[in-house]
Amino acid sequence: MPAAIEATITDLTHDGKGVTRIDGKAVFVSGALLDERVLLRISKRHRHYDEAEVVELLQRSPHRVEPKCPHFGLCGGCTLQHLDAEVQIGMKQRVLADNFTRIGKVTPASWLPPLTDEPWGYRRKGRLSVRAVPKKGRVLVGFREEANPRLVADIRRCEVVHPVLGERIALLAELIDGMDAVADIPQIEFAAGDDTIALVFRHMNPLSERDQAALVAFGRQHGFAIYLQPGGHSSVHPLWPEHPRLAFKLPAGGGADDVELEFQPLDFVQVNAGMNRRMLARAMDLLDPQPSDHVLDLFCGLGNFTLPMARRVAEVAGVEGEHGLVERAAENARRNGIANAHFHVANLIEDQRGAEWARQPWDKLLLDPPRAGADKLLDYLPHKATKRIVYVSCHPASLARDAGILVQRHGFRLTSAGVMDMFPHTAHVESIALFER
């Protein structure tokens, strides 16, 4: 075993690992915080850097806190529970600022105060891995291990998952351990609406009647809707009850009525329900929708922004690449009595400048792209008529790149930007920015 080495942590990586240098080579140290003095042991060597683990903490950071979860350090679901929550969000703001400076060569005229919400029990969407481990004599259900993503972390509960489910991880493991298909269930996806939590059991072979009865009994006892997935996404179907309903409400603001969005358990929805409502309110404040406005919402999904916005503007068009999401967005519009929202299916990574929606002179734009960002769109949008853009981002580097394009090529000003703690206790950086011209 390699000898332990004493070192001082001089920086943090963007994913929350401590940084030190040994013989001039960068070493990334899991579990170490800035300014801490540690004994570390090298765990993996690479050409340009090494990875290490803390053997002993010699001098603690004043910002170190006791992790709430007893599985912290083993489970890879969270990496920052040992860091004070205020310092976590400050770190994320610095990551965003650094990306703007290095990549986009832009700086916001002002910084928005960080958006935060309840840091525990917030996760309403996710995937739990399942693995039968004969050596342990039982089934493991949870997220992957931090040090070895091929392994399922041995956990009994989860502090960041919706508490109705997070407190029942061990019961889920016991359920599967008693099934005939104990070796045929690799994962369970979960999705929570306001009133219902759905569990989707992926199974590699048909389930016996006994197993199906066990799943129904579990759903009845704990109040879960049970779905089965024997194949791809299209194979997902309810087992119990016959017609479950997943939905959540969103405030439209400005005195307008709330909207309710129904969704399917594998649909994309924002992971953090409380933060989603705060994010929507901030997006509305920044976009400043007016009764005469015509607004384009790109990467609209189920209409998370589109439908609340429609309550306050003349017209809004939502564009999304996944056909099923667009169908459900249109259904949600009809269900809420919204007639001024229109939806289009389009692959926004490809050139869409010939589409009718792309040729219209929209007053305002809202973007919420995936990690890759929206640089392909910015070859032909926005038009000169567009005076205001709100950009919601899940990846600070792509936002910074696109900010540079909007400022330098399209003549916008980066008026304000800030981070939103969509995934507390992780290094994930969600952000929002306002552009004006």
HUZI-V691941 format. One record per backbone hydrogen bond with DSSP energy under -0.5 kcal/mol. CO is the residue of the C=O (numbers start at 1). NH is the residue of the N-H. Records with the same first field share a line. If there is no record, write none. Layout:
CO = NH / NH
This chain:
5 = 40
7 = 38
8 = 10
9 = 35
11 = 19
13 = 16
17 = 13
18 = 29
19 = 10 / 11
20 = 27
22 = 25
25 = 22
26 = 50
27 = 20 / 29
28 = 30 / 52
29 = 18 / 32
30 = 54
33 = 36
36 = 9 / 38
37 = 58 / 59
38 = 7 / 40
39 = 55 / 56
40 = 5
41 = 53
44 = 51
48 = 26
49 = 46
50 = 28
51 = 43 / 44
52 = 30
53 = 41
56 = 39 / 58
59 = 37
61 = 64
63 = 84
65 = 67
69 = 72
71 = 74 / 75
74 = 146
75 = 73 / 78
80 = 83
82 = 65
84 = 88
85 = 89
86 = 90
87 = 91
88 = 92
89 = 93
90 = 94
91 = 95
92 = 96
93 = 97
94 = 98
95 = 99
96 = 100
97 = 101
98 = 102
99 = 103 / 104
100 = 105 / 106
110 = 417
114 = 116
115 = 421
122 = 124 / 273
123 = 162
124 = 192
126 = 190
128 = 188
129 = 142
131 = 133 / 140
132 = 134
133 = 136 / 137 / 138
138 = 133
140 = 131
142 = 129
143 = 153
144 = 76
148 = 145 / 151
151 = 145
153 = 155
156 = 170
159 = 121
160 = 123
162 = 165 / 166
163 = 167
165 = 168
166 = 158 / 169
168 = 172
169 = 173
170 = 174
171 = 175
172 = 176
173 = 177
174 = 178
175 = 178
176 = 179
179 = 182
181 = 184
184 = 186 / 204
186 = 130
187 = 202
188 = 128
189 = 200
190 = 126
191 = 198
196 = 193
197 = 225
198 = 191
199 = 201 / 227
200 = 189 / 202
201 = 229
202 = 187
208 = 212
209 = 213
210 = 214
211 = 215
212 = 216
213 = 217
214 = 218
215 = 219
216 = 220
217 = 221
218 = 222
219 = 223 / 224
223 = 197
225 = 199 / 227
226 = 239 / 240
227 = 201
228 = 237
229 = 203
232 = 231 / 235
233 = 236
237 = 228
240 = 226
241 = 244
246 = 263
247 = 194
248 = 261
250 = 259
253 = 256
259 = 250
260 = 262
261 = 248
263 = 246
264 = 267
267 = 269
271 = 124 / 273
272 = 276
273 = 277
274 = 278
275 = 279
276 = 280
277 = 281
278 = 282
279 = 283
280 = 284
281 = 285
282 = 286
283 = 287
284 = 288 / 289
290 = 293 / 314
293 = 314 / 315
294 = 363 / 364
295 = 317
296 = 298 / 366
297 = 319
298 = 368
300 = 303 / 304
303 = 307 / 308
305 = 309
306 = 310
307 = 311
308 = 311
309 = 312 / 313
315 = 295
316 = 342
317 = 297
318 = 344
319 = 299 / 300
320 = 346
321 = 323
322 = 326
323 = 327
324 = 328
325 = 329
326 = 330
327 = 331
328 = 332
329 = 333
330 = 334
331 = 335
332 = 336
333 = 338
334 = 337
337 = 339
340 = 316
342 = 318
344 = 320 / 346
346 = 348
347 = 350
352 = 355
355 = 359
356 = 359 / 360
360 = 362
363 = 387 / 388
364 = 296
365 = 390
366 = 298
367 = 392
370 = 373
374 = 378
376 = 379
377 = 380 / 381
383 = 386
385 = 387
387 = 437
388 = 365
389 = 391 / 435
390 = 367 / 392
391 = 433
393 = 431
395 = 399
396 = 400
397 = 401
398 = 402
399 = 403
400 = 404
401 = 405
402 = 406
403 = 407
404 = 408
405 = 409 / 410
406 = 412
407 = 411
413 = 415 / 436
414 = 109
415 = 110
416 = 434
417 = 112
418 = 432
419 = 115
420 = 422 / 430
421 = 424
423 = 426
425 = 79 / 80
428 = 430
430 = 420
431 = 393
432 = 418
433 = 391
434 = 415 / 416
435 = 389
436 = 413
